[in-house]
């Protein structure tokens, strides 16, 4: 087992961001479900995920700029990118506070990433987050952040990085479990604070990044709840917003001086509540709940230059429930330029997944907006996009769009779903039919091995052609044609009525004829359809229905 690092270097910070994003993706819905404070709008998990997604994207951009094969970026550049990405992508009350926590940590970790600096970083994060909130409330993420800092500070003198991270995580878990005792609305609902739960998840990812092992989830017991690795969920989580509460959430990035932001805080505090202003060095993220959204934006204009303005009506969910069914669209992620035309001809709005890059949730949300429909079916066509697509769907729902996410894992499953799409029938009926078509489609692809490696099918050498069935390497061959035949035979041995072949950009047209003839000779009742335009790096995509 590799030794834990003695400092948060560039790679460790990158790993932390990646693990945090993945963990929040898994826990997003559970955190959304326990969101009762400050507004029971069920989006804390989604907002935290989107905030960390922006931080992780900024970190990846720094690494991409240093991809020479031998160098990595400086740790200071990476932690600053993490904080900046979180700042510009912060969503909601919880995401804005998390951005300030990361900014506070980055200011210290940019100096060094050893255990002592981690202690200082957590303390600075907790202090700066409290200063960013106009009226701090105990029993929230602020309490959990303070406990994490205190836990790290109480670690044994001379303790290593992993021990300090573990002490911070333990302190945060203990404080989270007590949040229902400190905030009455949580106690009545029988849940812990959603923002605090999200911070515990992020700190757990930090501990895993430096310690090499994921920590056990906290065993929480809230009043009226039960023990378990996940906070208890109750119907009280869906309680209505308090009467008389502000109607709108307003968020924007703001370019302004420190003096102007000081005046802005005073004005916004008088307009509403839940005021959080984070950032510095001329760039700020402003979050406030108000009745007069226009006045909140106008205050930003007077202070400096606001942009990326987002205004959310807290009653959007209740309003959506009374809307009549309207225009429907399908949004599809496709892995190759050629498939863009195919899906567009079928009436879909498309998002291109470039080789080595996955679209961010913001791109998917933009595509849903471009579809200009009240009902949208989202086809991610990649297992790795499940959390990203779920977050995008949640964001679009908050904007008033009815979104159904069909968890397609490959482009051929998306093609099968799109083939049975009928806008004229009921939304639920259409989604069921498309889901059934995708689920009935087994998928495979051919890839070329880049190096010698152990696989589930044996040892492959560089240049070997690999046949992956349902995501697992099942065949190792010498050439594309022979490997494709073997893969088809294995897939059709379990039955099938239709084979879909999608040829990659650099594959000769003759391959299609050879494989179509092979299917016809061995499986008389099976039809074959052929498309061109798969990914350049993938010779062949195969679907069997």
C-alpha positions, 0 to 999 in steps of 0.5 A, a space after each residue: 500500500 502506498 504511503 500517505 502523503 505528508 503534504 497536500 501537493 497538487 496531485 492530492 488536491 486534484 484527487 480531493 476535488 475528484 473524490 468530493 465531486 463523486 461523493 456529492 454525486 452519490 449523496 446529492 439526492 439524500 442531501 436534497 431530501 433533508 434540506 429544511 433550512 434556511 428554505 425547504 427548497 430541496 436543492 442543497 445537495 445539488 447546489 453543493 455538487 455544482 459548486 464542487 464541479 466548478 472547482 474540479 473543472 478549474 483544477 483540471 484546467 490547470 493540469 491540462 495547461 501543464 500536460 508535458 508528460 513530466 511536470 505538474 502544476 505548482 500546489 499553490 496554483 492548484 489550490 487557488 484554482 480550486 477556490 476560484 472555480 468554487 467562487 465563480 460556480 457557487 450555487 445557493 446558500 450552501 454552495 456560496 458558504 462552501 466556496 468561502 470555506 475553500 477560499 479560506 483554506 486556499 489562502 493558507 494551503 498556497 503557502 504549504 500543504 503540511 499538517 500544521 498548515 492544514 490546521 491553520 487552513 481549517 481555522 481560517 476557513 471557518 472564521 472567514 465563512 462566519 464573516 461572510 454570513 450577515 447573521 450566522 446561525 448555530 446548528 448549520 454548516 458554520 457550526 460544523 466548519 468550526 468543529 472541524 477546525 477545533 478537531 484539527 487543532 486538538 490533534 496531537 502535536 506533531 501529528 501527520 497530515 492524515 491524523 489532522 484530516 481524520 481529527 477534523 472529520 471526526 469533529 465535523 461528524 460529531 457536530 453534525 449529529 448535534 445540529 438538530 439540538 441546536 436548530 429547532 427546525 432540524 429537530 422538528 423535522 428529525 434531520 441534520 443540517 443539509 449543508 453540514 452534511 455536505 461539508 462532512 462529505 467534502 471533508 471525508 473526501 479530503 481524508 480519503 485523498 490523504 489517507 488512501 481509504 474512505 472513512 466510514 460514514 457518520 452514525 447519526 441519530 436525530 430526534 425522532 430519527 434512526 441511526 445509520 450512515 445516512 441521516 434519517 429522511 422524513 416527510 417533514 422535510 417537505 414542509 412549506 416555506 415559512 409564511 412571510 419569507 422572501 419570495 426570491 433567491 438572487 445570486 450573482 458574481 460581482 466585480 467591485 471594490 472592497 469599499 463598494 461591497 461593504 456598502 452593498 452588504 448593508 443595503 442587501 441586509 436591509 432588503 432581505 435575509 440569508 445574505 452571504 457575500 464571499 470572495 475578494 480581490 475584486 471578484 465576489 459572489 453575492 447571495 441573498 433572499 429577497 422579495 424585490 429581486 430587481 432591487 437586489 440586482 440594482 444594488 449590485 449595479 450600483 456597487 460594481 459590475 454584476 454578471 451571471 445573475 440567477 433569480 429563483 422563485 421559491 414557489 417554482 415547484 408548486 407552480 409547476 405542479 399546476 401547469 398543463 403538459 406542453 411541448 416536449 424535447 429530447 436532449 442527447 449526449 453523443 460521442 461523435 460528430 457523425 451522430 450529431 446529424 443523426 440525432 438532430 434529424 430525429 428532432 433531438 437537441 444534441 451535446 457533443 462529448 469530445 474524446 477525453 472530455 465529458 460535458 459538465 452539468 452546465 452544458 447539459 442545462 444549457 442544452 435543456 434551455 436551448 430545447 425550449 420545451 417544458 418537458 425534456 427527456 435527457 439521455 446521457 449515453 455514458 455511465 460516467 455522466 450519471 451524477 452530472 446528468 442528475 445534477 443538470 436535471 435538478 437544476 432545470 427542474 428548478 427553472 420550471 422544466 419537467 425533466 426525465 432522466 433515462 440512465 442510458 450508458 452508451 450511444 446505441 442505447 440512446 439511439 434505441 430510445 430515440 427511435 421509439 420516442 413519440 411526442 404525441 403521447 403522454 409524457 410518462 408513457 413516452 418515458 416508459 417506452 424509451 426507458 424500456 427500449 434503452 434497457 433492452 439494448 445490450 451494448 459493446 464497443 471496440 477499442 485499441 489497447 494503448 499499452 500492455 495490461 491485465 484485463 478480465 479477458 487476459 493480458 493484452 498488448 499495445 495495438 491489440 483490439 479489445 471488445 468490451 461488452 456492457 463495459 467489460 473487456 470480453 474479447 482480445 483480438 488481432 484485428 477489428 473485423 475478427 474481434 467484431 465478429 466474435 463480439 457479435 456472436 457472443 452478444 447474439 448467443 443470448 438472442 436478439 432481433 436487431 443489431 445496430 452498428 456505428 462505424 468510427 470515423 477512420 473505419 473503412 465502409 467495407 467493414 459494415 458489409 462484412 459484419 452485416 453478412 456475418 449476422 445474416 449468415 449466422 442469425 437469419 431472423 436478425 436485422 442490421 442497421 448501420 450508421 457512420 460517425 462514431 467517435 474517432 478513437 472508437 472503431 465500432 459501437 454495437 447494439 443488440 436489441 
